[in-house]
């Protein structure tokens, strides 16, 4: 069957079955800024998780210019809960660079886009094809799974096969509406060519699928064993004259620059959660605290971690010397500070309700 029928069938299916999304434009030209923001938000998460957040972001930062004029803390706060905070920092850096050097406009080729902060091969190809009609193929997790089945690559999903996949896609991506084609490939993986129980009878490109022809589509890709590390952590809720103590994490490393309650991980040598908390607070702030009753406990999942976070009511007899990274904040102002998801849950579910 001719290669051009692959793209024709796929795009026709997409135009009939594409999910409505606020950044998706099927007729006319897509807004490059909106495409860029959606693609960055969609990295490492699902469409459902960002729908409301995408609209909220655009209400605060409707353009590259408004984003460029923001502070890093403002951007991190708006990004709170979406994870991988380096993405938010790169959005800000990129917007500021574009305003300074390119009149606040995104360049229209994948090569130029890849020179910008936060743009890898996937994001550059997505923005170039969807917003600027450039015939550049892309690979994400959905596309990788579809093409591993089409090509009958029996292996675990891995970037080591991306060059082979891109070579094949380069031969079939149409010059007309390449953005539709790329979105269709991703949509096919999300809706039809699913990880489990693929709906092959509804697949528009089934005749091209070598795995389907051999009856091995459900064996591709081979499953990965995902190991989730369990962590128990404790934090101190220290109140001084109706204000609560929070600290800012270091500028580099995990959750860099975010604010949290003092505390940390329970280590094997700690005799109790309370002893762990005293040790962590002393190491982080130099303060000696008395640990009282347990206030709350929340559980939050990160990509490779399951964190059980326990908050204790604590007191401190010595005077607290505030710094740029150690602040006493009123309850109502806590929500102004960008926090990791676990700390934000404590604020929303417990602290603001007491």
Secondary structure, 3 states (H helix, E strand, C coil): CCHHHHHHHHHHHHHHHCCCCCCCCCCCCCCHHHHHHHHHHHCCCCHHHHHHHHHHHHHHCCCHHHHHCCCHHHHHHHHCCCCCCHHHHHHHHHHHHHHHHCCCCCCCCHHHHCCCCCCCHHHHHHHHHHHHCCCCCCCCHHHHHHHHHHCCCCCECCHHHHHHHHHHHHCCCCCCCHHHHHHHHHHHHHHCCCCCCCCHHHCCCHHHCHHHHHCCHHHCCECCCCCCEEEEEEEEEEEECCEEEEEECCCCCCCCCCEECCEEECCCCCCCHHHHHHHHHHHHHCCCCEEEEEEEEEEEECCCEEEEEEEEEEECCCCCCCECCEEEEEHHHHHHCCECHHHHHHHHHCHHHC
